[in-house]
Amino acid sequence: MIQPTRFEQGQKILLAGLRQYHLFSSVQQTIPQQWQQFRQQYSQLLSRRARSFGATCMADDNGFEYMSAVEVDNFEQLAPDTGRMIIKPQYYAVFRHQGDIATIGQTWQQIHQWIATSDYQHEHAPCFELYDERYNAKTGFGLVEIWIAIKQP
């Protein structure tokens, strides 16, 4: 079973990018499409940042909202239709996904199993995937960290 690589107190992060709702039944197709659209629409934001984020929030029985984003210093210069999200300081369990990005859904499933059997509870706060220099967006391979908001025990 997957285990966290570490626990960490996260800092406030301002994210800007593309927000979309995804059904659980079609997420394997729709999230890659969202990333492609994000790269096309927000290439200028991406070119100035070394890290990008895939943040999740507002889940219901059918799906969840996902944001393809980059960290920004403020929201002042953003176009009105640019999605925004504030990640507040939060305690996280940090997991690693290594390899092909197409299999990240399996890592998420293992994380949900870990939460269900651990002494930790999921906090009602955004969770995110961190894509930095260890991930190659052109090949879809590399290391991605998955930060899961949890309540401290």
C-alpha positions, -999 to 999 in steps of 0.1 A, spaced: 0 0 0 12 35 -8 25 56 21 32 93 24 68 103 18 64 131 44 40 153 63 43 190 59 28 223 69 19 240 36 21 277 29 -5 300 13 -4 297 -25 -23 318 -50 -31 299 -82 -42 312 -116 -54 291 -145 -82 270 -159 -110 256 -137 -133 229 -149 -158 204 -134 -151 167 -143 -173 137 -139 -156 107 -123 -168 85 -152 -148 105 -178 -119 120 -159 -93 99 -177 -101 118 -209 -112 152 -197 -83 161 -174 -57 156 -202 -79 177 -225 -80 204 -198 -42 204 -195 -39 208 -233 -63 237 -233 -45 253 -203 -11 251 -221 -26 268 -252 -46 295 -233 -21 303 -206 13 298 -223 25 332 -211 18 323 -175 34 290 -179 66 304 -195 73 325 -164 69 297 -139 89 266 -131 60 249 -113 25 241 -122 -4 227 -101 -34 205 -106 -57 214 -77 -89 197 -67 -119 210 -48 -156 210 -45 -163 173 -50 -198 158 -51 -212 123 -58 -206 127 -95 -173 145 -99 -151 174 -88 -136 206 -99 -100 206 -111 -77 235 -118 -47 235 -141 -27 264 -127 5 282 -119 14 300 -88 12 338 -90 22 366 -67 -13 383 -69 -44 383 -89 -43 419 -100 -30 416 -136 -51 385 -145 -77 385 -173 -112 385 -159 -119 349 -172 -88 334 -155 -96 310 -128 -83 318 -93 -78 297 -62 -63 305 -28 -46 275 -11 -46 284 26 -18 272 50 -27 236 57 -12 204 71 -6 178 43 4 142 37 27 143 7 27 113 -17 47 106 -49 36 96 -83 65 83 -104 64 75 -141 37 79 -167 12 106 -159 -15 85 -176 -14 62 -144 -18 90 -119 -54 80 -113 -42 47 -98 -20 67 -74 -50 88 -64 -70 56 -58 -42 42 -35 -41 75 -16 -79 73 -10 -74 37 3 -46 49 26 -68 77 40 -97 52 46 -74 29 66 -51 54 84 -56 73 116 -59 105 95 -89 123 82 -92 143 50 -95 180 57 -122 199 38 -96 219 18 -81 218 -17 -55 191 -25 -31 195 -53 -6 179 -76 28 197 -78 46 195 -112 81 209 -109 114 204 -127 113 166 -118 83 162 -142 86 165 -180 54 178 -195 65 170 -230 69 133 -224 44 129 -196 69 112 -174 86 121 -141 79 127 -105 47 144 -93 40 152 -57 4 149 -45 -4 170 -14 -35 158 5 -50 181 31 -54 162 63 -64 170 99 -35 167 123 -39 137 146 
